[in-house]
Amino acid sequence: MTKSIPWRVGVIVLLVGACVNAAIDMEIENKAVDRTIDLTSQLVKISYKITLEHKSKKAISSYLFVVPEADRERLAFISAKDSAKKELKLTETSTPKGVTFSMTLPAGSSNPVVYIETVFSRSLKPFPSAIGQSDRQLVQYFGNVYFYSPYPTVTQKTTVHLSSRNVESYTQFKPSSQADSTITYGAYDNVPAFAHEPMTIHFENYTPFLTVTRLERTIEVSHWGNIAVEETIDIVHSGAELKGPFSRYDYQKDSRSNQPSVKSYKTLLPASATGVYYRDTNGNISTSALRTLKDAVELDLRPRFPLFGGWRTHYTLGYNVPSFEYLFQNGDNFLLKMRVIDHIFDDMVIDEVQTKIILPEGSTNVKLIAPYSVQRNPDSLHYTYLDTFGRPVVSFSKRNLVENHINDFNLKYNFSRVMMLQEPLLVVGFLWVLFVFVIVWMRLDFSIIKEKEPHQHKE
């Protein structure tokens, strides 16, 4: 037996629906849409150039961009700019049609142009999902031929860039064409709002399908001139899984330039990084190579074995940087400005990152300013040598990150310079107590029977 919906709930639903519809100005239309889908890596990067027009020739003050609900979990990054390439602030809301991002346009724009960039992770599916050591790696992309928008579109064109010219199949929705590693859809005219036409592209892709399943990044701040950074990284090859046994002999004699495995990758560290170490559970990995560039330190990481689909590796990477490049001071006020994540490899995908900042003992009034939304974890204490009441630890985490998330966080805190004397005074006090103890020890007599003095004969 079904339960009847209370009339108050029905009224609220109707009001919410009316508000959503009222937010969309039906007089706005996408005059021209130029969409580019980049499938040359493991990421799906979609960029838009949208020219807007108001049917009544009024100025357009705001615009709505919708990501379908099916792609919500895979959306890693989105940004919008105006015709002057100025960043537009995005406000996210959920609607039955998907995730809606609203943006305010510059005043007085009658025919504004909006540039939107989106990055999706885990949107390329290996097909077949398991291959042999010498087989080709094929992937599938599922998308929409049309531009999914709450506004009607006058004309639109889509260009798809692939990593290879070897295309097994693609949706041939007229007009469409393929030239080398590029597929073109359109132009399509008079496309209604929220139009959907399934698109499937099945093609060859040998780019590294590496995914960082978990990254633990620890930053330990010292006011004695050094900041220590250590990263514990778990990586999995997320491409087509290896089917059957692995042959080292066949692997070494395979002369193909493209293989569905990863031998090595390049990690970029800050230019001032020193004391770099790279080890796994078995110890230091000596197959890595370090090269100093103009603005970075390039580390060529080679795991102990090549990574095939489904294979994993776990390692720790650490280095030191001088604190004067990242730590700024004004009296007792300090500002730490460092990256949330560093470059691990090209077109990287990070499922989850947890960043911990260990501050000097005695730090107070800690305030974190993140470059984007993060999950702030409860603060804790860290104890090391000569600590008395513990060092404050600020921790936060975030899921589904890509290279676009390489950005700085700001951490403000107060620290009295008198506290820097704490550890030297503890050492001096310990040595003083030790010396006093030794002096007292040497002067005490712990013998049970006191020796008699020799008898002197009188003459």
VONUVEX-833134 format. One record per residue: x, y negated, z of N, C-alpha, C, O in turn. Coordinates in steps of 0.02 Angstrom, whole numbers, plus 50000, padded with zeros to 5 digits. Atoms other than C-alpha are relative to their C-alpha. Layout:
REM residues N
XYZXYZXYZXYZ/...
//
This chain:
REM residues 459
500425005950000500005000050000500444993850000500874993150043/499595006150006500754983449947499744994750048499144994150061/500175005449954500804968850067499894993649960500264992249913/500145006450034500064952250012500504994750023500704994650081/499525005349985501244937350004499634994250033499124992050005/500335005749968500774923250125499994994149953500454993149913/500075005650047500154907750035500554994850009500724991349961/499465004849989501514897150117500635001949961500974997749932/499424997750037502874908050041499914998849926500384996849891/500135001250072502044906849870500094992749982500364991149929/499925007250014501984887849882500744998149999500964994249956/499295001549998503834887349930500345002449936500764998849908/499714997450062504304898349781499844995649941500284994149900/500195004450055503324887249663500374993450003500584990849951/499655006349993504124871649734500745000749980501024996349947/499314999050019505874879049716500075000649925500534997849896/499974999450073505514884049536499914993449965500234992049915/500125006550030504844866749498500624995650006500784991849960/499405004049991506414858849572500545002149951500904997849925/499504997650047507534869949464499864997549930500314995249895/500185002450067506574865449306500094992549994500284989949942/499945007350002506574847049354500724997949994500874992549968/499305001850004508464847449368500265000249929500774997149914/499784999450070508604851849183499624994849958499014995149952/500295004950045508304837049069499915003249932500405004249896/500144996550062507464845248920500124995749939500084998249882/499845004350056507884830248812500735000649980500934998249926/499304999150016509724834848818500085006249956499755011349967/499844994350042510404846348683500755000249985501084995049983/499314999250020512094853448637500054998749925499865002949884/499985001850070512414844448474500495004449961500345006649906/499514995650032513974854648433500405003550055500635000450103/499634995949952514824868748528500545003849963500405007549916/499434996350027516554875248485500285004350056500595001750102/499814995449947516924890648590500585004449976500585006949920/499424995750015518584900148596500065005350054500095003750113/499944994449954518724917348676500695003149989500855005649936/499324997650004520514922548713500035007050033499945007650093/499944993149976520734941548729500705002749989500785008749980/499324998050014522614941948705500365003050060500935005350053/499694997149940522974947748883499485004250036498965006050007/500494996249961522094957349021499434995650026498934998150050/500515004749979521114941549063499574997949940499794998349883/500455002950051519634934448967499964992550015499684990450066/499995007249992519894915748945499544996949947499664997649887/500495003150046518434906148869500014992550011499924990150067/499995007349997518564887648829499454997349954499295000349902/500555003050036517184876248767500154992649986500424989150029/500035007150015517124859548679499284998649981499045000749928/500725001050007515324853448697499864992649989500034988450031/500225006950014514664837648616499264999650014498865003349986/500695000649977513044832048698499644994349964499944989749936/500425005350029511604821648634499334999950035499055005250052/500665000849970510004814848710499514998149944499634993549905/500495001250054508484815448598499734992950001499584990149948/500255006849994507914798648664500574994949998500464989050011/499415004450005509674791348640500174996750067500484991450068/499825002649934509834788548828500695002550020500965007349992/499364997849974511454789848923499915006450041499425007150078/500044993649964511794807148993500444999550062501054998450057/499635000949937512304806449176500235006550031500715006650069/499814993649971512394824949220499905005649950499535004949901/500044994350045512594841849137500035006450041500375006750092/500024993549966512254859849188500335005349955500195005849896/499674994450034513344874749140499845006350038499905006650100/500244993949968512724892349175500455005949982500625006949923/499654993650010513724908449198499505005550016499225005650070/500504994749988512614923949179500155003850064500735004650084/499934996549936512304933649339500445006149993500805007950040/499594994150010513144949049263500754998550003501155003050017/499295001950001514794939449251500214996450063500784994150068/499855004149940514714931149422500595002850039501034998950058/499464997149960515864943349514500664999849964501194999949996/499375000050039517144942949373500274993049987500834992249964/499775006850011517244923949363500534998250053500384997950112/499455001649955518934919449438500124992550005500314990050058/499835007150001519124901249386499564996349950499394999049898/500385004350045518134887049308500214992850013500314990850070/499855007149995518554868849273499664996449943499504999349891/500335004150050517754854649176500344993249997500554990550048/499705006650011518444838549101499574996149951499204998949910/500355004350047517714823749010500434998649939500975001549931/499645001450061518274816548844500684996950012501134997449970/499365003049982519684807248932500455005050037500965003150065/499634994649967520304824049003500044998850076500515001050108/500045001149928519804818349178499595005550032499065007350007/500334994549966519314832049299499314998050025499224992650054/500685001149977517454833349335499865004650059500055010550059/500164996149941516834839149505499415004649985498915002549956/500524995050012515794855049497499655001850065499975002850117/500414997849943514374859449615499645006449981499285006649931/500254993350018513874877749618499355001550037499285000350097/500644997749972512104884249645499805006549964500015007849908/500244993750029511274901049614499294999249977498874996550012/500675000150029509754902649501499855006949973500305011049965/500164993550030508814917449428500365001549935500465007349918/499654999150064509724914649263500745001350009501075003649962/499294999249989511444915349342500264994850048499884991950087/499685005149958512684903849429500024993549961500304993349906/500045006450034512384885649384500514995250031500554994450092/499515005049980513784872749391499774993349972499714992349912/500215006650021513214854749388500584995250005500994995650051/499455004950002514374840349344499724993249983499254992649944/500215006950013514174821549344500464997049948501084997149955/499625002850055514724813049184500124992550011499754989350048/499875007249994515494795649169499414995849977499054997849931/500585004250016514214781649162500074997049930500624995649906/500025003250066513684774648994500185004549942500345002149888/499834995350054514014790548893499375002149963498965005749991/500594998150039512724792348755500115006649964499655010649959/499824993650032513614806448661500655002650031501165002849997/499384997949966514864813048789500245006849974499865010849947/499684993650017516074827348755500255003150065500594999850104/499804996449939516354840348893500445005949980500285009749935/499544994350010517814852548898499965004550062500075002250118/500084995349945517524868049004500465006049987500495008649932/499574994150003518754882149041499785005050053499655003150110/500174994749954518314898749121500495005849991500735007149936/499564994150001519384913849166499645005650037499405004750093/500344994149972518654931149199500515005650008500925006749964/499574994249987519564945949276499595006449993498985006550001/500314993350006519204964449249499425000149951498925003649963/500535000250050518134960449097500165004249938499735005049895/499814995550054519084971648976500015007150027500385008750073/500074993149976518624989948997500385004849955500265005049894/499654995150041519835003548938499515005249971499105008050008/500434995150033518965014748812500385003449944500505000249892/500174995649944519375028848820500344998150065500854994650065/499755001949934519675027249006500625003750020500965001750067/499404996149986521055040449007500335001949934499995004149887/499634998650062522415042848875500635003950017500865004050074/499374996649993523965053448848500584995250000500504989249986/499415004249994525725046948868500174996549935500434990949936/499825002950065525935043648681499394997249963499454995349905/500615002550033524135038048643499984992450002500344989150038/500115007150001523555020648602499524997950056499095001850077/500465002749950522705009748732499504995449966499684990349937/500555003850030521025003248672499564997450056499455000750106/500445003049950519884991548768499384997349965499374996349905/500635002850024518114984948749499854993550036499964992850097/500255006249971517444967548776499264999349984499055000249927/500725000950007515594964448805499844992750015500004990150069/500165007049990514964946748782499354998149965498925002349952/500605002850031513654935648701500204996349937500654992049939/499865003550062513684930048521499854992650007500214988449980/500215006949992512784914148572500304996950063500535000450108/499815003849941513264900748695499414999950048498884997350033/500534999449951512254904348852499924993450037500344991650077/500095006749973511544887448901499274998650015498835001149980/500705001949986509974880048981499734994849950499154993049953/500205005050049509934867548837500015003249930500415007849918/499964997550069509564870948653500644997549967500904992249985/499385001750034511064870548537499864998849926499545003049893/500125001750070511034862048366500445004349955500205007349907/499544995850038512574870848298500565002450045500784998950090/499474997249959513904882148371500435004749958500215007649909/499524995650033515444891948319500445003250053500634999950101/499594996349952516444905248412500595003249965500515006449913/499394997050026518244910448379500295004650053500415002550110/499744995049954518914926348460500715001849980500835004049923/499304998350013520804928948473500155006650036500045007250096/499844993449973521384946948498500755000850007501144997049978/499294998649990523054954148553500285004249943500895005149940/499774995750054523144965248398499524999449941498934997949950/500434999950059522494966048221499645006749992499205007449950/500314993450004522004984248251499344999950038499325000750099/500675000449971520134982848281499625006249979499545007749920/500394994050014519124998748295499314998149974499075000849925/500675002350021517444989848283499844993550035500144991850087/500265006049968516554973648322499304998649975499125000749920/500695001750018514774967048319500014995249940500254989649945/500005004050061514504960548142499334996649993498904998549953/500615003950001513154947948175500114994149952500524989749965/499875004850054513034937248018499814992950021499324991950057/499364999150034513884926147982500575001350048500634998050100/499414998549960515474933848054500535002849954500375005649901/499454997750041517184938247986500615001350042500674998750097/499374998549967518874945248035500584998449954500565000149895/499395001550037520564938747978500595001250046500704997550094/499434998149958522104947048052499755001650071499355006250080/500204998749930521874946248243499494995050024499444993850085/500495005049983520484933348239499325001949972499265003849913/500694998850021518604935948231499614993650009499664990350061/500385006249999517454921348191499265001549996499045005449953/500734999450000515604920448232499704993149987499864988250021/500355006350014514524906948155500274996649939500704999349904/500405004049954514144893648127499265002250002498985004649953/500704998549988512404896548201499644993650017499884989650057/500385006349991511094882848196499365001350038499065006750035/500645000049965509594878848305499925006150046499465010050039/500014994449953509964891148444499604997850062499764992750091/500415002049941508654890748584500395000850065500925003950067/499694999649934509074889148768500005007350025499535011050011/499914993349972509684904948857499945005549948499685010949961/500004994950053509864914148692500535005350016501065003750041/499534994549986510694931148707499995004949942499475007449921/499904995050052511384942448571500635003850018501175001050017/499424996349975512534956548632500575000249949500475000949889/499394999650040514324956348568500465005250030500585005250091/499534994949977515514971248580500595000249952500505000649891/499394999750040517314971348520500445005650029500605005550088/499594994249980518354987348527500674999449963500695000049902/499375001450034520204984148493500585002650041500505004950098/499384997649969521994988848535500314994450042500354988750020/499725005049955522804980048682500545003350043500395007550085/499444997249963524534984048751500294995150051500814996650081/499745004749950524764968848863499975003250070499545007550082/499994996849933525204973349044499354999250038499134993650051/500615000049960523634978149139500205001350073500105006850099/499784999449931524344974949312499534995950044499354990350028/500445003449953523234970449459500315000550070500475005950094/499785000249931523834965049631499395001450044498964997050051/500594998349959522594974049743500004996450067499484994950095/499955003649936523254965549900500674996550004501194999449989/499395004049991524514951849934499984996950069499524993150086/499935003049934525064947350110500604995349997501174997549988/499495005250007526044931050108500104996650068499644993750096/499845002849934526914925350268500514994449991501034995349960/499575005950003527694908050284500184998150072499744996150111/499785001649933528734905050440500394993549999500924993149967/499725006750001529144886850473500484999150059500315000850116/499525001749948530694881650570500204992749992500344990449937/499795007050002531114863750616500754999250001501014993650007/499275000250004532954868350607500245000449928500825002049915/499785000850070532954866450417499855005749954500105005749898/500124994250043532284882850348499275002250003498955001850055/500664996950004530644890450290500095006949968500345007449912/499944993150024530584909350268499345002349971498815001650003/500604997550035529344916850144500095007449987500615009549962/499994992850013528944935350135499325002249973498805000450001/500614997650032527674943850023500015007649998500505010749976/500104992850005527044961650038499465001249948498894999049955/500424999750060526274966749872499835007249983500275011649982/500244993550027525224981649815499754998849930499314994649919/500175000850071525074983349626499775006649972500045011949988/500254994150035524084995549520499964998449925499794992849906/500115000750072524104998149332499275001449987499045007149993/500734999550006522264994949294499785001449928499195000549912/500194998150068522315000349111499745007149997499535009950048/500234993150008521835017249040500445004750040501055004450035/499624995549957522345030749162500385005249959500165007349905/499594995150034523715042949114499685006950006499515009250061/500314993450001522995059649061500545005249986500915004749938/499494994850008524075075049081500644998350036500684993150069/499375001049964525855076549146500424994449968500324992649910/499545005150025527215063349128500675003349984500945007150024/499364997350022528785067849030500514994349996500444989749956/499475005050002530335057449066500385000449934500594995249908/499634999250064531175064648910499614996749943499914993049903/500405003050053529735059648795499974992450009499944988749959/500045007249988529665042548878500634996449976500604991049948/499375003250019531505038848847500115000049925500434995549899/499904999850073531455044048664499444996549962499464996149901/500555003650032529845034348630500264993149978500424988950021/499725006250026530435020048517499474994849983499644989749952/500535004850015528755011148503500124993550038500324993550096/499945006549966528804992548541499434998950049499514995450099/500595000649957527074993748619499865006850033499755011849998/500154993949963526785006648755499494998350055499504992850082/500495001449947525355008348880500295000950070499985003950113/499684999649935526565006949025500394993650012500514989749966/499645006149981527504993349118500665002150031500685005450083/499344998549974529384994849143500234994750051500524996250102/499775005649957529694977649220499564994049987499174993849940/500355006350008528964960349243500404994650036500814996150079/499625005649974529614943149286499604996150051499034994150039/500295004149947529224934049448500404993550006501014993550005/499685006649994529584915449466499964997650072499424997450102/499955002649932530174908749634500204992649997500434990349945/499785007049999530514890749687500744999349982501145003849996/499315001150023532114883349616500505000050058501095001550047/499555000349942532844881349792500015006550039500305006750094/500034993749964532524899549841500705003150007501085003549958/499364996549987534024908349921499875006150043499335006950072/500064994049959534334924850008499435004549978499075007250020/500554996150026533124934049895500135007450012500685009950000/499954992849992532794952249940499365003349972498825000449974/500544996250034531704965449854500085007350019500565010549999/499944993149976531374982149936499315003250004498804999850008/500614996149990530074995849949500105004550061500555003350102/499974995749940529785009650076500645004150002500835006650055/499384996250001531395018350020500624995750011501174998450018/499435004449990532495003050042500054994949944499584993849907/499895005150051533244989749930499975003049930500205008649919/500044997950070532894990949743500524996049962500464990049953/499435003450031534504986949651499924998949925500364995949894/500085000750073533794987449474499734993249980499654991849921/500265006750016533134969649487500584995449980501164996649997/499495004850022534044954949408499754993050016499164991450007/500165006849979534084936949469500344995049952500934995649937/499725005050046534304922049353499744993150021499144992350032/500185006749980534304903649400499834995849939500254994949895/500225004350054533314892449283500024992850023500234991350079/499975007149984533154873649278499524998150056499694994150100/500515001949951531554872649381499735006050039499215005350072/500244994149964531374890249452500565005250004501075004749970/499574994149996532244906349501499615005849971499085007749997/500354994550034531764920549384500265006750025500865008150023/499834993449973531744937849460499695005349957499075005949953/500234994550043531624952549341499915006250044500405009450063/500154994549955530774965949445499895006549961499495006749914/500064993450031530974984049393499845005250054500285007050093/500164994849951530034996849498500435006349988500755006949936/499594993950005530875013649529499765004649944500135009049923/500284995850053529745021449397499534995749958499234991049983/500475003850042528735014949248499285001050024499115006450049/500694999849976526915011049288499545001749942499494998049894/500534998050047525595020449189499324998850032499284997150091/500675001349976523715018749206499845004050063499915010150064/500174996749937523165022449384500585000550048500475002150107/499414999649956524955022149453500064993650041499864988250020/499955005649954525355010949601500734999150024501145003750020/499365001449968526865002649680499894995150057499414991250058/500045004149940527154994049846500704997550016501175001550018/499345002749985528594982349887499944993650040499404990750046/499955006249961529154967549992500514995449967501064997649950/499575005050030529904951749920500064994150047499554991550071/499915005549953530674938250028500554995349978500994997249939/499495005050016531714922450015499944994250050499464993850088/499995005949958532154906250105500024993849957500314993849903/499985006550033531884888150053500144994750053499944995550111/499875005349951532494872050137499354996450018498934995149975/500625002949976531154863950243499894992849976499324990649972/500095007150018531494846050185499624999249934499384993749920/500375000550062530694850050016499255000950009498854998949967/500714998449990529034855550091499714997350065499104997250073/500235002349934528934848250267500144992550006500714990349999/499945007349996528604829650291499804997850071499365000650102/500075002049930528684820250456499884992550005500174988549969/500115007049981528014804050528499914999950075499355000850101/500034999649927528444803250712499905007250022500285011750004/500174993349978527634818350794499495003349953499265008849968/500474997350049526484821150643500395003349944500855000449915/499664996250052527014834450519499505002249947498915003449962/500414997750056526344839450348500395005349962500935003949936/499714994550039526754856250267499625000549935499015001449935/500314999650066526414856750081500345005449959500915004649936/499724994450037526684873449995499455003349958498865001749966/500484996650042525864884649867499635005550037499905008850082/500384994449971524474896549914500285006649974500365011350013/499694994250032525204909349792500534997649952500524991949929/499505001450050526714909949678499875004349938499435008649939/500064996250062526894916649501500315006950010500915007550023/499764993249992527044935649513500175003049932500705006049924/499884998050069526884939949328499514996349956499024993549980/500435003750046526094932449173499295002950000499205009050002/500714998050002524184932849167499835004750057499515009950047/500104995649942524134940049342499284999850024498924994950014/500644999449967522584945749433500135002350072500485007350082/499924998249929522534946249624499315001250029498904996650034/500664998449970521054955149704499914996450066499374993650079/500065003249934521414948349878500694997650023501185001250017/499395002749971522734937249956499854997750071499334994750085/500055002449932523004934050140500644996250016501194999050014/499435004449987524144919450184500034998450075499534996450105/499895001549930524874917250358500564994850005501094995649975/499505005249988525814901550413500175000150075499744998850117/499774999849931526844903450572500344993450015500864991849986/499745006649983527154886450650500465000450061500435005450098/499575000049940528464881850782499595000050064499034997450066/500334999749935528004884950962499894992950027500364988950027/500165006649976527134869851035499624995749951499454990049966/500395003850050526214864450877499274999750021498995004650044/500705001049980524484857250910499634996249945499934993949896/500435003850046523024849150818500105002149927500224997949883/499874997350067523214860450667499394999049956498825000449977/500545001250047522164855750515500225002449931500735000249904/499854997150066522144865650351499574996649947498964996049955/500355002950058521684857150186500185004449940500735004049913/499884995350055521504870350049499814996849934499364992649932/500165002950066521474866149862499345002549972499084999649924/500644997250021519904876749841499725003950060500045004450112/500334996649944518694886549949500375006450019500535010549975/499674994149974519534899750058499635002450062499224998750091/500284997349939519024910950202500504999050057501025002350058/499555001449945519814904150361499925005450053499375006650077/500004994749950520274918150481500164997150069500454991750073/499855002549933520414916250670500754999050011501155003149988/499295001349984522054908550730500245005050051499865007750091/499704995249954523254919550826500684997450022500874991850005/499335001849975524964919150911500515005149976500365011149971/499454995750021526624926150853500584999150048500764993450064/499465000449952528034930350972500655002549969500665007649934/499344998050023529874931150929500504998150054500314996750111/499485001249950531534927851015499914993150034499774988150001/500005006149959531524914751155499324996550002499294990750022/500675002949996529644911651139499725001250070499845006450100/500304999449934528694908551300499245000949996498975005550026/500734999450004526864905651254499775001249928499175000749915/500194997850067526884910551068499964994449949499834988649965/500035004750056526934902150898499315000349967499065005849954/500664999950032525264896850820500045002949929500505001449891/500034996950066524784906950665499344998049968498804999549994/500595001950038523574899550537499935005049942500405006249905/500104994850050522814912550423499374998749960498864996649988/500595000650044521634911850274500075004949943500625007349928/500014995050054521144923350131499544997749944499124993349953/500425001550058520364922649959500025006049953500525009749951/500054994450046519794935249829499984997549928499774991949914/500045001150072519944935949639500364993649979500054988549962/499595005750019521384924149600500375001449935500535007249919/499604999750062522294920549436500524994450003500594991050053/499475005050001523714909149383499744992950012500114988750037/500285006749990522554894149387499954998250074499864992350091/500045001349929522514895949576500684998450031500724997450092/499355002049974524374891949593499964992550015500054988349971/500105006949980524104876049691500224999350073500305004250108/499735001449934524704867749851499444999350052498914996550039/500425001449942523864868250021500374994950043500984994450040/499715004849952524154854650152499825002350071499245003750086/500104998149930524374859350334500284994650045500894993550047/499795005449955524414845150460500015002750072499585006650092/499974998149929524954847450641500454995150037500834991350006/499605004249957525754838450787500525004350036500395009950057/499464996449966527414843450863500464995050032500744990649999/499565004549963528404834450998500725002249990500895008149999/499304998250013530254833650958500355002350063500885005450060/499704997649937530614836751141499985007750003500405010850033/500074992749999530014854551112500575003549963500695009449974/499444997050035531514857350998500575001650049501015005650033/499484998649950532594857251156499845006150041500255008350082/500224994449958531614871751230500475006049992500715008650042/499594994150010532614885851151500734998950021501015003250055/499325001049974534344878051179500034999850076500505002450106/500005000249927533874874551361499905006950029500185008550081/500094993149976533274892451381500655003849997500825007650042/499364996650007534944898651316500494997650053500845001650085/499555002849949535914886851428499815002350070500245004250110/500234997749935534834891451577500165007350012500345009250068/499854992949994535074909951544500745001150014500935005050058/499284999349989536964908151531500204997550069500645000450101/499855002649934537004897651689499825005050055500215006250101/500204994949952536024910651785500465006049998500625008950049/499554994350007537154924151715500674998650033500945003050067/499365001749970538734915051767499954999850077500395002350111/500095000149927538054911851943499955007050028500235008550080/500074993149977537584930051958500675003550001500835007150049/499344996950003539324935551905500444997550057500805001350089/499595002949946540144923552028499805003050067500235004950107/500244997149937539044929652171500205007350005500395009750058/499844992850001539344947652120500745001250018500915005750056/499284999049988541224945652121500184998350072500685000950098/499825002149932541204937652295499695004550054499875004150112/500324995649951540114950752378500435006250011500765008649965/499634994049983540884965552467499495005550015499125005250063/500494994649992539884981552445500315006450028500005011750025/499684994049973541124993552527499675002050067499484997750106/500334997549940540415004652666500474999550061500264997250114/499515000349946542015005852772500504994649984500814994649931/499545005550010543054990452792500715002450014500855005450065/499314997849992544894993552767500344996350059500264990350069/499635003049944545974990852921500634996749976500974999049930/499395003450017547364978552913500605003950028500545006650083/499404996349975549114986452932500264997050065500304990950072/499765002149934549804985753113500724997349994501165000649967/499345003050001551264974253132500365001050068500084999150120/499604998849940552644979353259500374993750020500674990349979/499635005749975553344965953370500715002250017500815007550046/499304998549984555214965753386500184997150069500744997850092/
//
